[in-house]
Amino acid sequence: MLFLVGLGLGNAEDITIKGLEIVKKADRVYLEAYTSILTVGKEELEKFYGKEIILADREMVEQESDSILEQAKSLTVAFLVVGDPFGATTHTDLVLRAVESKIPYKVVHNASILNAVGCCGLQLYNYGETVSIVFWTETWKPDSFYDKIEANRKRGLHTLCLLDIKMKEQSIENLMRGKKIYEPPRFMTVNQAAEQLLEIIERKLKAGCSEMDLAYDKETICVGIARLGSENQKILTLSLENMKKAELGDPLHSLIITGNLHPLELDMLKIFADDQKWFELAVEKYVHQ
């Protein structure tokens, strides 16, 4: 049997009772370690679960998943996922492979960024399509997510932006030379995301787009979230321009670009605004748009 077990967003204790019972009985326990991270390490999980945990990086999951599934034919295999098991397409692929190999599977769900983000006060049914913002390089600056933000904003919907994570990545040089040398982990901050989003609208303006036609501007009300679900989570309501200077601390970060705002949503966002005067002025401007 293959079990996909959601761990939630914070620490070792966020696993469900059902999930914990499965982990304790499992013959093999894998921790998917590249689509997200917990605020605690593998050692703390092992101590809490009383089981040895095998870190499953991108290479193992995408290239050696057959080995994991082969074990599940005769053993109980628990595949642990930060958040909820279906928060990434990688996990869907694993299930499809299991079905193809006639291996039974079960899923134990848990909280994910997609529902826990409601803690900032923006109502979940007012969100549009979620977007991913990737790290830019000097020669590669994709902005296809802008169109999705624009579509959401036209419908008055909020946009949850999931920020890039680089785990066990190879440089282009090492990749071309076949060297198994990996870059240090990198996690995009709301500061970097804001800078890229602002650069995109600068490009649009230089290309002849009018300010009225932009999907957002530097004064758009945004929400920055860090370490959601942990004891030291942080939420800040700021303009997109000021998000460049926000101090949210350690990863993981997420960014929300607001759409139309209900009075209750505004009341909640005010709680997380460090600059109350700015927020009142921003709301007044928003109301009179």
N, C-alpha and C positions, 0 to 999 in steps of 0.2 A: 504494500500500500504506500502511496505517496501522499503526504499531507503538506499542504501549503498553509503556513501559520503566520497570521499577521501579528506583529509585535507592538503595534501602536507607535506613538511618536516620541515618547520621553525616555524612560529608562527600563531596566529589567522588569520592574514590577507592573508595567503596563500590559503585559501579556494577559490574555483571558484565562480563566480557570480551565476551560476546555483545552486551550492551547497548551497550557503548562502540563496538563496531564498527558497529552500526546507527546510532548518533548521528553518527559521523564521516562516514557515507555519505549521511545524510539531506539532503533539499533544504530542509526546514523542521523546526525543533526548537522545540517548545512546552514550557514548564514549568508544570505545574498548581500554582498558588501560593496555595491557600486552604484545602485540607483538612488540610494539614500543612506543616511547614517543615523545612529542613535547618539545620545549625549554620553553614553557609557561605552566602554570597550568590550572586546570579546571575553576577557578574563572575568569581568564582573558578571557577564551573562552566564558563563560556565559555573561560577560560584553559586549564583542564584538558582540555576536549573539543575545543578548537580550532574551535568553531562559535558563531555568533550564536544566542542563545536569546531566544525571545519569551515574556514572562510572560503566562500565561493565568489571569486572575482569574476569580472566580465569574461575573461578568457575561458575559465572553467565552465561557466553557465552557457556561453554561446558556442563553445567548441567541444566541450566534453560532457554535455548534458546526457548523452547516451550512456555514459558511465554511471551517472546518478540514477538514471531510469533503470539500468540493468540491475542495480542493487535493489531497487524498489520491487523487483519481481519476486524476490525471496525474503526481503527484509522490510522493516518498517522505517521509512525514510521521512524525516521532518525537514522541510525546506522553509527556513525562517525569512520573513520579509519585513523590513521596517515599514510601518504604516499598515496598509491593507494589501493583500496578495495581488490584486489586479490593478495596482497603481502604475504598473509599467507593462509594456507589451512583451517583455522578456518572459514574464510569468505566464502569460497567455500561451506563448509558444511552448513552454514546458508542459502545460496541460494538454495541448494538442498532440504533442509527441507521446505523452503518456497514453492518451486515448488510442492513438495509432498503434501503439505497442500492446494495447489491451491491458494496461496497468490501471487498476482502480485508484481513484484519487478522491480526496476530500479537502475542502477549504474551510479554514477558521478565520473569520473576518475580524477586523479591528478598526480603530479610528485611523483616518488618513488626513493629509493636508486638505483634501477635497471637502471634508465635512467639518473638521476641527477649525477651519478658517472662520467659521461663523462666530467665533469668540470675539472678533473685532467689532461685531455689531452690524455688519453688512449681511442682509438676509440671503440665505443660500439660494432661494429661488429667483433672486435678482442677478445671478451671475450668468454670463454668456460662456462662450468657448474658452477653455483654459489654454494658455499659450506657454511655450518654453522659450526662454531667452538664452542663447548660447554665447560663449566667449568669442569675441572677435579676435582676429589676428591682423597683422599689417596688410595682408593680401586677401582676406576673406571676411567680409562684413555683411552677412545676410540680414535682410530685414522683412522677410515674408510674414513674420508675426504681426507687423504693423497693420496689415490688411485685416487680420482677425480682430485686433483691438478696435480698428475703425468700425468694423461690422457690429461689434458689441456696443460701442458707444452710440452708434446711430439708432440702436434699439433701446438705448437707455440702460444697458446692462453693464455690470462690473466685470472686470477682467482680472482673473488670478494669473499672475506670471510666475511660473516655476523657473528658478534660476539654475544655471548650469553647474554640474558637478563633474570634475575630472578626477577619476580614480584609476591608478595604474595605467596611465596613458604613456605612449611612446612618442618621442619627438619624430618629426618627418625623417630626419637624418638617420636615427637609429632604426626606424621602421624600414627604410630603404636598404640599410646595410644588414638587416636581419638580426640586429643586436637586441637581446632581451634586457634592455636598460629602460627603466621607467621614470617618468617625471614625478616630482612630489605631488601629492594631492592638492587640488585647488577647488575652492568653492566660491562661486560668484556672490558678491554682496549686493545689497540694494543700491549702494553708491555706484557700483559699476553698471548695474542695469539701468539706473536713471541716466547716467552719462550716455549710454548707447541709445536710449530712447530719445534723448534730447538731440543727439547728433542726427538721428533719422529725420526729425522735423526740420532741422537746419538744411539738410539735403533737399527736402521737399520744397522748402521756401526758395532755395537757390534754383530749383528746377522750374519755378514759376507757380507753384501752388500758393494760393492765398491763405492768410492766417485763419480766415473763416472756415476753410475747407479742411483744416488739419484735424486729425482724429483726437488730438489732445494738445495742450500747450504747457509751458513751464509752470503755470499757475494751477494746473489741474490737481484736484485733491487726490492724494494717494495714501496708501497705508503700507508701512514697512513692518514685517513680522520676522522675528528671529527666534530660533529654537522652540518652535510651537510645541506645546505639550509638556515641556520640561518645567522644572521648578523655577528657572530663571528666564522664562520666555519674556520677550520684550515686543511691544507693539507701539508704533509711532504714527500719528497722522500728520502729514506734511505735504507741502506742494512738491511737485515733481522736481523743481529746481532745487529746493532745500533737501530733497532726499539724497542728493549727491554728497551732502555733508553729514548725513545722519550717523549717529553712533549707536549701532545695534549690537556690536560685539561679535562673538563667535558664531560660526554657521550652525544650522542652515538658515538662509534667508529666503523670504518670499516677498513679492511686491504685488499690491493690488491697485489697479487704476479704476477709480470709481466711475459709475455711470450716473443715472438719475438717482437722487437721494431722497428717501422718505424721511419725514421729521424724526422718527424714532432712530433711524440710522445716523442722522446728524447728531442726535443727543449722545449716542454711543461713541461716535468718532471724536466728539469733543473731549471725552474722558482721556483719550490717548494723544491729545494735542498738547505738546510742551508749551507752545506759544498760543495762549488763549486769544490774545488780541488778533493775531494773524488769522486764527480759525474763524473768529466772528466776522472779520472783514471778508474772508473767503466765502463764507456762507452767504453773507449779504450780496456779494457779487454773483454767487451761484443762483440765488433766488430771483435776482433781477435779470438774469440772462434771457 
